[in-house]
Amino acid sequence: MSRFQKLSHVVWFCPYHIVFVPKYRYQILKGLLVSMFIKAFMLIQRELDVKLSN
């Protein structure tokens, strides 16, 4: 499988890397905030049709 995506009129490769690092690496994401943050990222992932890779 190629790392490139293609349609009948275009070929593309568009990698993104999102890193979230709070200042001084404090554990600020706790409890309800963690689940809200994860849900927000999953919603964006579905809307943009993002495919996760390892």
C-alpha positions as CSV (number, residue, x, y, z in Angstrom):
1,M,0.0,0.0,0.0
2,S,1.4,3.4,-1.0
3,R,1.6,6.3,1.4
4,F,0.0,8.5,-1.2
5,Q,-3.7,8.9,-1.6
6,K,-5.2,9.3,-5.0
7,L,-8.4,10.0,-6.9
8,S,-8.9,10.0,-10.7
9,H,-7.5,13.5,-11.0
10,V,-5.1,14.0,-8.1
11,V,-2.4,12.3,-6.0
12,W,-1.5,13.6,-2.5
13,F,0.5,13.0,0.6
14,C,-0.5,15.1,3.6
15,P,0.9,14.0,7.0
16,Y,0.1,15.9,10.2
17,H,1.6,15.5,13.6
18,I,-0.3,17.1,16.6
19,V,1.6,17.5,19.8
20,F,0.0,18.9,22.9
21,V,2.5,19.9,25.6
22,P,1.4,22.2,28.4
23,K,3.9,24.6,29.8
24,Y,6.3,22.9,32.3
25,R,4.5,19.6,31.5
26,Y,2.1,19.9,34.4
27,Q,-0.7,17.3,34.6
28,I,-3.5,19.7,33.7
29,L,-5.7,17.3,31.9
30,K,-7.7,15.5,34.6
31,G,-11.1,14.0,35.1
32,L,-13.9,15.4,32.9
33,L,-11.4,17.6,31.0
34,V,-9.6,14.5,29.6
35,S,-12.8,13.0,28.2
36,M,-13.9,16.3,26.7
37,F,-10.5,16.8,25.0
38,I,-10.5,13.2,23.6
39,K,-14.1,13.6,22.3
40,A,-13.1,16.9,20.6
41,F,-10.1,15.3,18.8
42,M,-12.2,12.3,17.8
43,L,-14.9,14.7,16.3
44,I,-12.3,16.6,14.4
45,Q,-10.8,13.3,13.2
46,R,-14.2,12.1,11.9
47,E,-15.0,15.4,10.2
48,L,-11.7,15.6,8.4
49,D,-11.6,11.9,7.6
50,V,-8.2,11.5,9.3
51,K,-6.6,8.1,9.1
52,L,-4.3,7.3,12.1
53,S,-1.0,5.5,11.5
54,N,1.6,4.1,13.8
